[in-house]
Amino acid sequence: MNLIATAGNDRIRDFLVNDWYRSLKENVNLSNTDVLVINYGLTGLPKEVINFPAVERSGLINNTRFINLAIFLENHPEYDQILFCDGGDIIFQSDISYLFEEHRDAFRAVVEQLSPPIDLVVKEEDLVNGKEIKSFLSNKKLFNVGVIIAPREGFLEFARTMERRLKNINVWGGDTVIGNYVIYKNPHVELPSKYNFIPSTAREKFYVKDSKFYLENGELIPIVHNAGRYRFLRPVKDFGYGPGKNRVNKFNIWMFRMLFSVSNFLKMK
């Protein structure tokens, strides 16, 4: 049995229900897959989803969500393959269920084609043996942890490592550093960018037509991720699923690409 999971609080409730879940339900084959929402105070969730109240709440949701996923999985061994993703800035546009059947013993995720140096994301003092972690990750490409597919044991190890190695559970980027550390320590496969397409960092050309995202060759992009720590900096305005949405902010895309390019150049120097 497969599981697609996310987490969130009431701040993202409308998007999670009307865009994330609606797009998932309408486009992805869920015949052998359950949907889990780790609940940090969400109300009005669809009855079809598994509503799991967060057990571990003392920390940034981006970090503690992995610990709560592990708590759920420890009590539900029936789930073998899991796709865990953000719930507040992702939409599904076509079926991705076949990914559960490929590379089943490995982590599967998309490498950001343009990103800041991974070893600069979190300070050493926020980590246990931070120097070793950052040295190990130095010069490695950054897996985006907004969409990860892995076997059950992979996510259990992710959570155990998070608890052991992340001193500051409130630090932004902790999930990225620990996630990449675990992924690179285990069998892993790089997925094509279309399975976690971030308009501001992807190098492929794309366009929006009738509120849908397409690659330059006309292929509908399966998963689109409007990533960004702050809403006003995200590459797509009115992001969501359905008519009348998705206006590309070209200035933000240009700004992020320049910022990441400069940061990588300075690190090389």
C-alpha positions in Angstrom: 0.0 0.0 0.0 1.2 3.5 -0.9 0.8 6.7 1.0 0.8 10.4 -0.1 1.3 12.6 2.9 1.6 16.3 3.8 1.4 18.5 6.9 0.0 21.9 7.7 -1.7 24.3 10.0 -4.9 26.3 9.5 -3.0 29.1 7.8 -2.7 26.9 4.6 -6.1 25.2 5.0 -7.8 26.7 2.0 -4.9 26.0 -0.4 -4.4 22.5 1.0 -8.1 21.5 0.5 -9.0 23.5 -2.6 -5.7 23.3 -4.6 -3.3 20.6 -3.2 -5.9 17.9 -2.4 -8.3 18.8 -5.3 -5.5 18.6 -7.8 -4.2 15.3 -6.3 -7.7 13.7 -6.3 -8.5 14.8 -9.9 -5.2 13.8 -11.5 -3.4 11.1 -9.6 -4.5 7.4 -9.5 -5.2 6.8 -5.8 -6.6 3.2 -6.2 -3.7 1.8 -4.2 -2.8 4.9 -2.2 -4.1 6.6 0.9 -3.8 10.3 1.6 -2.5 11.5 5.0 -2.6 15.0 6.5 -0.5 15.6 9.6 -2.7 18.1 11.4 -1.2 21.1 13.2 -4.6 22.7 13.9 -6.3 22.3 10.5 -10.1 22.3 10.4 -12.6 21.1 7.8 -10.4 18.5 6.1 -12.0 16.2 3.5 -13.4 13.0 5.0 -11.5 10.9 2.5 -8.1 11.8 4.0 -6.5 10.3 7.1 -6.5 13.1 9.6 -3.5 12.6 12.0 -3.1 15.1 14.8 0.5 16.1 15.1 2.1 14.6 18.2 5.4 16.5 18.1 4.6 20.2 17.9 7.5 21.9 19.7 9.4 23.2 16.7 9.2 24.4 13.1 6.6 22.5 11.2 9.0 22.0 8.3 11.2 20.0 10.7 8.7 18.3 13.0 6.5 17.0 10.2 9.1 14.3 9.5 9.1 13.2 13.1 5.3 13.1 13.1 5.3 11.1 9.8 7.6 8.5 11.5 5.3 8.3 14.5 2.4 7.5 12.1 4.4 5.0 10.1 5.6 3.1 13.2 1.9 2.4 13.9 1.0 1.6 10.3 3.4 -0.9 8.8 0.9 -1.5 5.9 2.4 1.4 4.1 5.5 0.5 2.1 6.1 3.4 -0.3 5.5 7.0 0.7 5.4 10.3 -1.1 5.8 13.2 1.3 5.4 16.7 0.1 4.6 20.3 1.0 0.9 21.1 1.3 0.9 24.9 1.0 2.6 25.5 -2.4 2.3 22.4 -4.6 -0.2 21.3 -7.2 -0.5 18.0 -9.1 -1.3 18.3 -12.8 -1.0 14.7 -14.0 -0.7 11.1 -12.7 2.5 10.2 -10.8 1.4 7.0 -9.2 3.8 4.9 -11.4 6.7 6.5 -9.5 5.8 4.2 -6.6 6.8 1.2 -8.6 10.2 2.5 -9.7 13.5 2.3 -7.7 11.5 1.1 -4.7 14.6 0.7 -2.4 15.8 4.2 -2.9 15.1 7.8 -2.1 13.7 9.6 -5.1 13.7 13.4 -5.3 14.5 16.3 -7.7 17.8 18.1 -7.5 17.5 21.9 -7.7 19.2 23.0 -10.9 20.0 26.4 -9.4 20.3 26.8 -5.6 22.5 28.3 -2.9 25.5 26.1 -1.7 23.9 23.4 0.5 26.6 23.7 3.2 25.6 27.4 3.8 22.0 26.7 4.5 22.3 26.0 8.3 24.9 27.0 10.8 27.2 24.4 12.3 26.1 25.2 15.8 22.5 24.2 15.0 23.7 20.7 14.3 25.3 17.9 16.3 28.7 17.3 14.7 27.8 20.1 12.3 31.3 20.3 10.8 31.1 16.6 9.7 27.6 17.1 8.2 28.5 20.3 6.3 31.8 18.8 5.1 30.0 15.7 3.8 27.5 17.9 1.9 30.0 20.4 0.6 29.9 20.7 -3.2 27.0 18.3 -3.4 23.9 19.2 -5.4 20.8 20.1 -3.4 17.8 17.7 -3.4 14.6 19.7 -2.8 12.8 18.0 0.1 9.5 19.5 -0.9 8.7 16.3 -2.7 10.4 13.0 -1.6 9.4 9.4 -2.4 11.0 6.7 -0.4 10.4 3.3 1.3 9.0 3.4 4.8 12.4 2.7 6.4 13.9 5.7 4.6 11.5 8.1 6.3 12.0 6.4 9.7 15.7 6.9 9.3 15.1 10.6 8.3 13.2 11.2 11.5 15.7 9.4 13.7 18.5 11.5 12.2 16.5 14.7 12.6 16.1 13.9 16.3 19.8 13.0 16.8 21.5 15.6 14.7 19.4 18.8 14.6 20.0 20.8 17.8 17.7 23.6 16.9 14.3 22.2 15.8 13.2 25.7 14.9 15.9 26.5 12.4 14.8 27.2 8.8 16.5 24.8 6.4 17.0 22.0 9.0 14.8 19.7 7.0 16.9 20.4 3.9 20.3 19.8 5.5 19.2 16.7 7.4 17.2 15.4 4.4 20.1 15.7 2.0 22.5 14.2 4.5 20.2 11.1 4.8 19.5 10.9 1.1 23.2 11.0 0.2 24.0 8.3 2.9 21.5 6.0 1.3 20.6 4.7 -2.2 19.0 7.5 -4.1 17.8 8.4 -7.6 17.5 11.9 -9.1 14.1 12.4 -10.6 13.5 14.7 -13.6 12.7 18.3 -12.6 9.1 17.9 -13.8 8.3 15.9 -10.7 9.0 18.9 -8.5 9.1 21.8 -10.9 10.2 25.1 -9.2 9.8 27.9 -11.7 12.4 30.1 -10.1 15.2 27.5 -10.2 14.4 25.1 -13.0 16.5 25.6 -16.2 13.8 24.2 -18.5 11.7 26.7 -20.3 8.0 26.6 -19.5 4.8 28.5 -20.1 1.3 28.9 -18.5 -1.8 28.4 -20.6 -5.3 28.3 -19.2 -3.8 28.3 -15.7 -1.8 25.2 -16.4 2.0 24.8 -16.5 3.7 23.2 -19.5 7.2 22.5 -20.6 8.4 24.2 -23.8 7.6 20.9 -25.7 4.0 21.1 -24.7 4.2 18.4 -21.9 1.9 19.1 -18.9 4.2 19.4 -15.8 3.2 16.7 -13.3 4.1 18.5 -10.1 4.5 22.3 -9.8 6.1 23.8 -6.6 5.8 27.5 -6.0 8.7 27.4 -3.5 9.7 30.4 -1.5 10.0 31.2 2.2 7.9 34.3 1.9 4.7 34.5 -0.2 5.6 37.9 -1.8 8.9 36.4 -3.0 7.4 33.3 -4.7 7.7 33.0 -8.5 4.0 32.6 -9.3 1.2 35.0 -8.2 -2.3 33.6 -7.5 -0.8 30.1 -7.5 -3.3 27.3 -7.4 -5.4 24.7 -9.3 -8.2 25.8 -11.6 -9.2 28.7 -13.9 -8.0 32.2 -13.4 -4.8 31.4 -11.5 -1.1 31.3 -11.9 0.5 34.5 -13.1 4.3 34.2 -13.5 6.3 36.9 -11.6 9.3 37.2 -14.0 11.1 39.7 -11.8 11.1 37.3 -8.8 12.4 34.5 -11.0 15.2 36.7 -12.3 16.1 37.9 -8.8 16.4 34.4 -7.4 18.5 33.2 -10.2 20.8 36.1 -9.8 21.0 35.6 -6.0 21.8 31.9 -6.3 24.3 32.4 -9.1 26.2 35.1 -7.1 26.2 33.0 -3.9 27.6 30.0 -5.7 30.3 32.2 -7.4 31.4 33.7 -4.1 31.6 30.2 -2.5 33.9 29.1 -5.3 36.1 32.1 -4.8 
